[in-house]
Amino acid sequence: MMHKNGFTLVEVLLTLVIIAIIFLIVKPFSIEIIEKKQEEKFLEMLQADILFTQNLAMHTGKYATIYFFDGEYRILVERSPYRTREFPNEWIIEDYGMRPIGFTSSGKIRKPGTMRIRMTHSSVKVVFPFGKGRNYIEEI
C-alpha cells in the first residue's frame, strides 16, 4: 500500500480562501488606523510649527507667518520661505479670514481667531486667543 504525503488541491484552495477572507477583513482596519495616526501627527506638527513661528518672530524681531495652501502650509519670515509642510489634498482648512497666521516681534498673534481643519476621520478647531498665549486645538 502506498502512503501519499502532502495536501490535496481542495485543502490548499480552502486554506487560501480562509487567508484571503482574513486579509480582506484586517486590511481596512489597518488603513484606518494609519490615517488616524497621520492626522494626529499632523496636528502635533502644526502645533509645534505654530509655536516655532511665534518664537522665531520673538527672537529674530521679524514678522513670521504661516500661509495655508491646498495640500501644504509654508512658514515665512519677512516673505522669505523658511519651511514647507505637506498634508493630504482632501483635507480642508477653513481659516475664517485669519490668513495668514502671523506673529509680531513681541510674539503676539496679529489676527486672533479660529480656524477649522476637516480631515478624513475627524474635524478640529484651532483657536488663537488674544496676546502671547499659545493656541489650542479642540475636537468638533
VENGIGI-V809702 format. One record per backbone hydrogen bond with DSSP energy under -1.0 kcal/mol. NH is the residue of the N-H (numbers start at 0). CO is the residue of the C=O. Records with the same first field share a line. If there is no record, write none. Layout:
NH->CO ; CO
This chain:
11->7
12->8
13->9
14->10
15->11
16->12
17->13
18->14
19->15
20->16
21->17
22->18
23->19
24->20
25->21
26->22
29->25
30->26
31->27
32->28
33->29
34->30
35->31
36->32
37->33
38->34
39->35
40->36
41->37
42->38
43->39
44->40
45->41
46->42
47->43
48->44
49->45
50->46
51->47
52->48
53->49
54->50
55->51
56->52
57->53
58->54
59->55
60->56
63->102
64->75
65->100
66->73
68->71
71->68
72->84
73->66
74->82
75->64
76->79
77->62
79->76
81->74
82->74
84->72
86->70
90->87
91->117
93->115
97->94
100->65
102->63
103->107
106->103
108->130
109->101
112->127
114->125
115->93
116->123
117->91
118->121
123->116
124->137
125->114
126->135
127->112
135->126
137->124
139->122
